[in-house]
Amino acid sequence: MITRYTFILLLVSTMVLGQAEKKEGKVQQTFKDTRVINAHSVETLKKGILDFRIGHRFGDVSGGWRTLWGLENAADVIFEFDYGVTDNLMVGVMRAKGGGPLTQNVSSFFKYKLITQAYGKSPVSVALVGLGSYSTMATNPRPGTLTSFDNTAHRLSYNVQLLLASKVSERLAFQFSVGSIYRNLVETDDTNNLLNLGIVLKYSFSKSFGLIVDTTIPFSEFRSNAVDQQGEKIYYNPFGIGMEWETGGGHVFQVNLTNATGIVETVYIPYTQSSWSGGGYRLGFTISRQFRL
């Protein structure tokens, strides 16, 4: 217990001292990109910037040589356009193949930065994210299934998250998020509303290269207890680890390993069914290219 409190005290002290050493009012950029593997980061695009993004999740590495360790398969693919309306407000629209029971998803979102970390003013940045997703997949003719879509509203799901992040030092940054996903149609024992907690860490080896880690924990009794016919656990918390490069000229590249098959929050948070321990993780990458309009 003493060790825990000592660590917290040292962390807070580092944040305060780090703020005092720098010029008051200087804005801190916590992350290089608006995303951290699966999660949104607290960062927003600058006003007038268009960001074109391509994300890819391959198949399970447990496929071995038969699938070239998953590289011959695609768990999910996403094409996305984001735009900075102001320096603190960005919006986006995307189409994802879908790595869960709901596929062919069209989604849109907004992200608004409420507080920006700045030396001598605020030690943290805070942002609000809201997303809506619509599945365009064909209706399953079997009644009572998750994709039977008895009415149009059953194709819709939503996500809202509050993000809090801080660049503790020139090398270390962290982020916490609290969120809620609402799905209009769920399995019999599931609940429509799914609360979740997200944790992100970043360690920068240089100004352009860093290690990133993120995980999201859904609070769900159904997910904790659900097992298949063999008694094996069905749902797992999405977890990813990767590297990011800022190559200059508005170009950011990420490569990662994650057990999440989906890319959009309304898919990967409630429907991750792959386990790291069972080889159910996959290689993924994200390419981002920004343009000034």
C-alpha positions in Angstrom: 0.0 0.0 0.0 2.9 2.4 0.9 4.5 1.6 -2.4 1.4 2.5 -4.3 1.0 5.9 -2.6 4.7 6.6 -3.1 4.3 6.0 -6.8 1.3 8.3 -7.0 3.1 11.0 -5.1 6.2 10.7 -7.4 4.0 10.9 -10.5 2.1 14.0 -9.3 5.4 15.6 -8.3 6.9 14.9 -11.6 3.9 16.5 -13.4 4.1 19.6 -11.2 7.8 20.1 -11.5 7.7 19.4 -15.2 5.2 22.2 -15.6 7.2 24.6 -13.6 10.4 24.1 -15.6 8.8 25.2 -18.9 7.5 28.5 -20.1 4.1 29.3 -18.7 1.3 29.0 -21.2 3.1 26.8 -23.7 0.7 24.2 -25.0 1.6 20.5 -24.7 0.9 18.0 -27.4 0.3 14.8 -25.5 0.1 12.4 -28.6 1.3 12.6 -32.2 -1.9 11.3 -33.6 -5.7 11.5 -33.0 -5.7 7.8 -32.3 -3.7 5.4 -30.2 -4.1 1.9 -31.7 -7.7 1.2 -30.9 -8.6 4.2 -28.8 -9.1 7.9 -29.6 -6.4 10.1 -28.2 -7.2 13.5 -26.6 -5.7 15.3 -29.6 -7.8 17.1 -32.3 -6.9 18.3 -35.8 -6.0 21.9 -36.3 -8.6 24.1 -38.1 -8.8 23.5 -41.8 -6.8 20.2 -41.8 -8.3 17.1 -43.6 -6.9 13.8 -42.4 -7.3 10.7 -44.7 -6.8 7.5 -42.8 -6.5 3.8 -43.7 -6.5 1.2 -40.9 -6.1 -2.5 -41.3 -6.3 -5.6 -39.0 -5.0 -8.9 -40.3 -6.0 -12.4 -39.2 -4.9 -14.3 -36.1 -1.2 -15.1 -36.0 -2.2 -18.5 -34.7 -3.1 -19.4 -38.3 0.6 -20.0 -38.8 2.1 -20.8 -42.2 -1.3 -21.7 -43.7 -2.4 -18.0 -43.5 1.2 -16.5 -43.4 0.5 -15.9 -39.7 -2.7 -14.0 -40.5 -1.3 -11.7 -43.2 -3.5 -13.4 -45.9 -6.7 -12.5 -44.0 -8.3 -9.3 -43.1 -10.2 -9.0 -39.8 -11.1 -5.4 -40.4 -10.4 -2.6 -42.9 -11.4 1.1 -42.5 -11.3 4.1 -44.7 -11.8 7.5 -42.9 -11.9 11.2 -43.5 -11.5 13.5 -40.5 -11.6 17.3 -40.6 -10.7 20.1 -38.1 -13.6 22.5 -37.9 -11.7 24.5 -35.3 -8.5 23.9 -33.4 -10.6 22.2 -30.6 -13.4 20.5 -32.7 -13.0 17.8 -35.3 -15.5 15.6 -37.1 -15.1 12.4 -39.1 -16.9 9.8 -41.3 -15.7 6.3 -42.0 -16.5 3.0 -43.5 -15.3 -0.3 -41.9 -15.5 -3.9 -43.0 -16.3 -4.8 -39.4 -14.5 -7.3 -37.2 -17.5 -8.5 -35.2 -21.1 -9.7 -35.6 -22.1 -6.2 -37.0 -20.2 -5.7 -40.3 -20.2 -3.1 -43.1 -20.4 -0.2 -40.7 -20.8 3.4 -41.7 -19.9 5.7 -38.7 -19.5 9.4 -38.0 -18.1 11.1 -34.9 -17.1 14.4 -33.3 -14.4 15.2 -30.8 -14.2 18.4 -28.8 -11.2 19.3 -26.7 -12.5 21.0 -23.5 -9.2 21.6 -21.8 -5.7 21.8 -23.3 -2.6 21.0 -21.3 -0.3 24.0 -20.9 2.6 24.9 -18.7 1.5 26.8 -15.6 -2.2 26.6 -16.5 -3.5 23.0 -16.8 -1.5 19.7 -16.2 -4.1 17.7 -18.2 -6.0 17.8 -21.5 -9.7 16.8 -21.6 -11.8 15.9 -24.6 -15.3 14.6 -25.3 -15.9 12.0 -28.1 -19.3 11.0 -29.5 -19.8 8.4 -32.3 -22.8 6.8 -34.1 -22.5 3.7 -36.2 -24.9 2.1 -38.7 -24.5 -1.5 -40.0 -25.4 -1.9 -43.7 -25.0 -5.7 -43.7 -27.7 -7.9 -45.1 -30.5 -8.9 -42.8 -30.4 -12.4 -41.3 -33.7 -14.1 -42.0 -33.6 -16.0 -38.8 -35.7 -14.2 -36.2 -34.2 -13.4 -32.8 -30.6 -13.1 -34.0 -28.4 -10.1 -33.4 -28.5 -9.3 -37.1 -32.2 -10.0 -37.8 -32.8 -6.2 -37.8 -36.5 -6.2 -37.2 -36.5 -2.5 -37.7 -33.9 0.1 -38.9 -33.1 1.3 -35.4 -31.6 -2.2 -34.6 -28.7 -1.4 -37.0 -27.6 1.6 -34.9 -25.2 1.8 -32.0 -23.6 4.8 -30.2 -20.5 5.6 -28.2 -19.6 8.5 -25.9 -16.3 8.9 -24.1 -14.6 11.5 -21.8 -10.8 11.5 -22.2 -8.3 12.8 -19.7 -4.6 12.8 -20.7 -1.3 14.3 -19.6 2.2 14.5 -20.9 4.1 13.8 -17.7 7.5 14.4 -19.2 9.1 14.8 -22.6 9.0 11.0 -22.9 6.0 9.7 -20.9 2.3 10.4 -21.4 -0.8 8.7 -20.2 -4.6 8.8 -20.8 -7.7 7.6 -19.1 -11.2 7.5 -20.5 -14.7 6.7 -19.2 -17.3 5.8 -21.8 -20.7 4.3 -22.5 -21.8 2.3 -25.6 -25.5 1.9 -26.3 -26.7 -0.7 -28.8 -30.3 -0.9 -29.8 -30.3 -4.7 -30.3 -28.3 -7.1 -28.0 -28.2 -10.7 -27.1 -30.8 -12.1 -24.7 -28.6 -11.9 -21.5 -26.7 -8.7 -22.5 -27.5 -5.1 -21.6 -28.1 -2.3 -24.1 -25.8 0.1 -22.2 -22.2 -0.9 -21.7 -19.9 1.2 -19.5 -16.2 1.0 -20.1 -12.8 2.3 -18.9 -9.8 3.0 -21.2 -6.1 3.2 -20.3 -3.4 4.5 -22.7 0.4 4.8 -22.2 3.0 6.3 -24.5 6.8 6.3 -24.2 8.7 8.4 -26.7 12.2 7.2 -27.7 12.7 10.4 -29.8 10.6 13.3 -31.0 9.3 11.2 -33.9 9.3 7.6 -32.6 7.4 6.1 -29.6 5.9 3.0 -28.0 2.1 3.0 -27.5 -0.1 0.8 -25.4 -3.9 0.8 -24.9 -6.6 -1.3 -23.4 -10.4 -0.9 -22.8 -12.2 -2.7 -20.0 -16.0 -3.1 -20.5 -18.0 -3.5 -17.2 -20.3 -6.4 -18.1 -21.4 -9.3 -16.0 -22.5 -11.0 -19.2 -19.0 -10.7 -20.7 -17.4 -11.9 -17.6 -19.5 -15.1 -17.4 -20.3 -16.0 -21.0 -18.7 -19.3 -22.1 -19.1 -21.4 -25.3 -20.2 -25.1 -25.5 -16.7 -26.2 -24.5 -16.8 -24.0 -21.4 -14.2 -21.5 -22.9 -14.5 -17.8 -22.2 -16.1 -15.9 -25.1 -15.3 -12.2 -24.6 -11.9 -10.6 -23.8 -10.8 -7.0 -23.1 -9.2 -5.4 -26.2 -5.5 -4.8 -25.7 -2.9 -3.4 -28.1 0.8 -2.6 -28.2 2.6 -0.8 -31.0 5.0 1.8 -32.4 4.3 5.1 -34.1 6.4 7.2 -36.4 5.9 10.8 -37.4 7.8 10.9 -40.8 7.2 14.6 -41.5 5.0 16.4 -43.9 1.8 15.5 -42.1 2.4 11.8 -42.2 2.0 9.5 -39.2 2.4 5.7 -39.4 1.4 3.1 -36.7 2.1 -0.6 -36.6 0.7 -2.7 -33.8 -0.4 -6.0 -32.3 -3.9 -6.4 -30.8 -6.4 -9.0 -30.0 -9.2 -6.7 -31.2 -10.6 -7.7 -34.6 -12.7 -4.6 -35.0 -11.5 -1.0 -35.3 -14.6 1.1 -34.4 -15.4 1.4 -30.7 -19.0 0.0 -31.1 -17.4 -3.2 -32.4 -14.1 -3.7 -30.7 -15.2 -2.8 -27.1 -18.3 -5.1 -26.9 -17.3 -7.9 -29.3 -13.6 -8.7 -28.9 -13.6 -12.5 -28.8 -9.9 -13.3 -29.3 -7.4 -14.1 -26.6 -3.7 -13.1 -26.5 -2.9 -16.4 -24.6 -4.5 -18.4 -27.4 -2.6 -16.7 -30.2 -5.7 -14.6 -31.1 -3.8 -11.4 -31.7 -3.0 -9.9 -35.1 -0.8 -7.4 -36.8 -2.4 -4.1 -37.7 -1.3 -0.7 -39.1 -2.7 2.8 -39.6 -1.6 5.3 -42.2 -2.6 8.9 -41.8 -2.0 11.7 -44.4 -3.0 15.3 -43.6 -3.9 18.0 -46.1 -4.6 21.7 -45.5 -7.8 22.9 -47.2 
